[in-house]
Amino acid sequence: MLGWKLFLRAVMLIIDNLGDALRLSAVPYLLVVAVTVWLSVSYPEWIGATGFDPDNMPPAGFLGGQMLVLLANMTATIWIAVNWHRYVLLSETFDGWMPAFRGPEMLGYLGRSLLVGVIMLLGIFLTSLVINLVVGMLAPPLAGMLAGTGGLFIGMILFYRLALVLPAGAIGQPITLSQSLEVTRNHVGTVLVLAILTVGFTLMLQLPALIDGGGADATADAGPGIITVIYQLVIGWIGLILGVGTLTALYGHLVEGRPVD
């Protein structure tokens, strides 16, 4: 029940402050949109490719563009996350459409994110390995599916249990990973529900693009069309602000004792 309430709290914070959420995220996310659309228009035949033939490798410009998109996404995500955490938890506002570029906080956020990510991936790997070994001996056909599902659940739990260090650092009140684990020690079910709701909602929004495949404007030889790319970018913004919002709500309730009703 608490996980559901925290999810609703995150959603309502976005809805009630939609104007500020848009102003806070517009410039950073437009950088992602610009780079992604440029790459899609410049190399439409390579967008969506899942494997490369050694005899037919993509041009260097496409690979460089992918790196640029990755860098833009990473920068925008951290830029938006730090400012949203501070907006909600510190009531910090700003004028205009350019959110503060807080270099030290953003670098700290990046470092903590990488650390949490490494631990999460390690947990996923070990869980999948154990399930594969055990189930593989008893029911081999189920091993792969159960290993993937179990690893995903463990990964989501680890992320939300450790990730309180992110909003804490963003608002200048850092905590350690062990402190984050302690705060969430009795809330494993809560963080799992919160993670499932967040991921599930985002995937639900992505269903039209997944069902449509390449998109109505795609060709047989090209990847997803520009309309599909833009739709995915919109869904990406919703997923980003919702993910940051749920983490903010979790920190606000468990660490600061804020109500969720």
N, C-alpha and C positions, 0 to 999 in steps of 0.2 A: 504493500500500500504506500509506503514512504517513497519507493522508487517512482511510482506513478505520480504522486504529488509533486515530487521534485521535477519530473518531466513537464508536468503542466505548469509549474512555476516558471521554468525556463521558457516555455512557449509564451506564456502570458507576459513575461518581461519583454520579450521581443515584440509582441503585438502592441502592448501598451506604450512602448517606446520605439515604434517602427521608424518614425522620422529620424530620430537620433541614431538608430541602428544603421539606417541607410547613409546618413551623413558620415558616420564613423567609419564605414567600410567601403564607401563608393570609390574613393581615389585608389586605395590599395587594390581593390578587386578589379577595377577597370584596367589596371596594369596587366593582370592575369588575362582578362578578356582580350585586350589588344594583342598580346603576344600569342595567345592561343588561336585567335581568328587569323592573324597573319600567317601562322604556321599552317593552318587548315587551308587557307587560300593559296599559299605558295606551293604546298606539297600535298594536294588532295589525294593523290594516289597512294601515299604512304600512311595517311592517318588511319588508325585502327589496325594496322598490320601487327600480327602477333608473332611472326617469325620471319627471319631473313635468310634468303638463299646466299651462300658465300659467293656465288657467281652473279648475284643481283642485289648487291648491298645498296642501301639508300645513300643519297648524296651527303657530303659532309655538312652542307647547309641544313639539312633536315635534322641530323644528329645534334648539331649545334643549337638548332631551334628547340629541340626537345630539352636540352640542358637549360636553355633560357626559360622555357615554360616551367620547368621544375624549380628553378631559382625564384621565378616570379611567384609561384604558388607558395613556396616556403616563406618568402618575405611577407607576402600579403597575409598569410595565415597568422604568423606571429604578430605582425603589426596590428591586425584586427583584434586578435585574442587579448593582447596586453591592454589595449584601450577599452575593450568591452569589460574585462575584469575590473578595471579601474573605474569605469563609468558606473557599474552596478554596485561594487563593493565600497567605493570611496565617494560616490556621487560626483565624480570628476567630469565636468563638461568642457566644451570648447566651442569657439565661434567659427563660422564658415564651414568649409567642406574638407579641410586638411587636418586630419587627426595628428596628434603629437607623435613624432618619430623618436621614441625613447630608446636610444641605442643601447645603454647598459642593461635595461630591463629586457629588451628584445634578445640581446646576446645571452643573457642568463636564461631566458625562456627557451632558446634554442638548445643550450647545453643540457638543461634539465629534460627537455623533450627527447633528446637523443639518448640520454641515460635511461629514462623510463622506457623508451622504445626498445633498447637493447635487452633490458630485463624482460619485457613483455615477449619479445621474439624468442628469447631463451626459454621462457616458460612454455610457449607454444611448441617449440621444438622438443623439449623434454617430455611434455605431455603426449604429443603425437607419437614419439618414439616408444614410450611405455605402452600406450594403447595398442600400437602396431605389434609389439612383441607379444603382449598377453593375448589380445583378441586374434592375432594372426595364427596362434597355435590352436585356438578353439573354433574360430569361425572366420577363416581367411577372407571370404567374400565381403565381410562387413568391416574388416580392419581399416581400410582406407577411409570409408565414410565416417566411422566412429572416431578415428584419429583426427580427421579434419574438424569434425564438430566439437570434440572435446578440447582440442587445441584452441579453437576459436573462443569457446566459453572461458577457458583459463586466461587467454589473452585479454579478453574484455574485463574480467575481474581484476587482473593485475593492473591494467591501465588505470581504472577508476580508483583502485585502492592506493596507487602510487602517485597519481597525477594531481593530487591536492598541492603538491609542491609547485605546480605551475601558476595557479592564481595567487598563491602565497607570495611567490617571488615577484609577480607582476605588480603587486600593490606594496612592495617594499617590506613585507613581513615574512621572510623566508622560513620554511620549516624543512626538516630533513625527511628523507624517504622513510626512515623508521618511525618518525612522528606521524607521517601520513598513514602508514600501515596501522599504527595504534589507534588513530582517530576512527578509521574505518573497520576496525577489528570485528565489531559486532554488527556490521552492515554489509556482509557479503551478498546476501539476497537482495538488498537494496541496490547495490551497485550493479548487480547482474541485470535486474529488471530495468534499471535506468539505461544501461548499455544496450540491451535488446530493443527497448523502445526507440532509442535514438537511431540505432543502425537500421531497425526495421522500418521506421518512418521514412528515412532517407532512401532506402531501397524501394519502398512503395512509390515514391515520387519518381524514381528512375525507370519504373516499369514501362511507361509509354515509349521511351527511347529504346529499351531492350526488346520490346515486342516489335517495334517498327524496324529494328535491325539497323541498317545503314541510314535510314531516314528517307523521307519521300523525295528528297532532292539528290540522293546519292545515285551513282551509276554502278554498273556491275563490277567495274574494275577499280573503282575508287572506294575510299573509306566512307565514314559517315559524312553526310552533307552539312552545309553550313548551318541550316536550321537546327539540325540535331545537335551540332556542336554548341550553338547558343543556348538551346534548351538545357543541355548538360551543365553549362556554365551557371545558369540560373539555379538549377538544382544544387550545384556545388556550393553556391553562396548560402542557400538555405541550410544545407548540411553543415557548413562551416559555422555559421552563427548559432545554429541549434546545438552543435557539439560543444562550442565554447560556452553557450548559455547553461547547458546541463552541468558542466564542470563548475561554473560559477555558482549555480544554485546549490550544488553539493557542498562546496567549500563554505558558502554562506551559512548553510544550516548546521553542518557538523562542526565547523571550527568556530564560527561566530555566533551560533545559536539563533540564527534568524528563522522566523516562522515560515512555513511553506503553505499555509492556508490563506 
